[in-house]
Amino acid sequence: MNEGWKVFWLFAVVFAVAFGAERTFVADVVPVAFADLPQPLWAVLTAMVLRALELVSGSVSLIALILMCGVWADHLRQVQVNAQDRLKARFIEK
């Protein structure tokens, strides 16, 4: 279970760094090269790479979070079933 949280936090940090870098370095650049609006090629390519990092890391961290919530819910369900079994065994034996 700890590995899932490590994956979540790692990609959340990657997302935050890419988001901050995009807003800092290429804030006014659209990651698609339009012919009407001249933009430096390095800025367009940097914006595209940073946006791709944002999307991939955001998706991976969201998937990891959903999976970890599922594992947590399954763990709670197992704890509840074990507690009910113990209570049934306690009252049946008496």
ChimeraX attribute file (.defattr): number of C-alpha atoms within 10 A of each C-alpha:
attribute: neighborCount
match mode: 1-to-1
recipient: residues
	/A:1	9
	/A:2	8
	/A:3	10
	/A:4	16
	/A:5	15
	/A:6	13
	/A:7	16
	/A:8	23
	/A:9	15
	/A:10	15
	/A:11	22
	/A:12	19
	/A:13	15
	/A:14	18
	/A:15	24
	/A:16	16
	/A:17	15
	/A:18	21
	/A:19	16
	/A:20	15
	/A:21	16
	/A:22	21
	/A:23	14
	/A:24	10
	/A:25	12
	/A:26	18
	/A:27	12
	/A:28	12
	/A:29	19
	/A:30	16
	/A:31	17
	/A:32	11
	/A:33	16
	/A:34	10
	/A:35	7
	/A:36	6
	/A:37	8
	/A:38	8
	/A:39	15
	/A:40	9
	/A:41	10
	/A:42	10
	/A:43	19
	/A:44	18
	/A:45	17
	/A:46	17
	/A:47	24
	/A:48	18
	/A:49	15
	/A:50	22
	/A:51	19
	/A:52	15
	/A:53	19
	/A:54	21
	/A:55	14
	/A:56	15
	/A:57	21
	/A:58	19
	/A:59	15
	/A:60	17
	/A:61	23
	/A:62	15
	/A:63	15
	/A:64	20
	/A:65	17
	/A:66	13
	/A:67	16
	/A:68	18
	/A:69	12
	/A:70	12
	/A:71	14
	/A:72	13
	/A:73	12
	/A:74	12
	/A:75	12
	/A:76	12
	/A:77	12
	/A:78	12
	/A:79	12
	/A:80	12
	/A:81	12
	/A:82	12
	/A:83	12
	/A:84	12
	/A:85	11
	/A:86	12
	/A:87	11
	/A:88	11
	/A:89	11
	/A:90	10
	/A:91	8
	/A:92	8
	/A:93	6
	/A:94	5
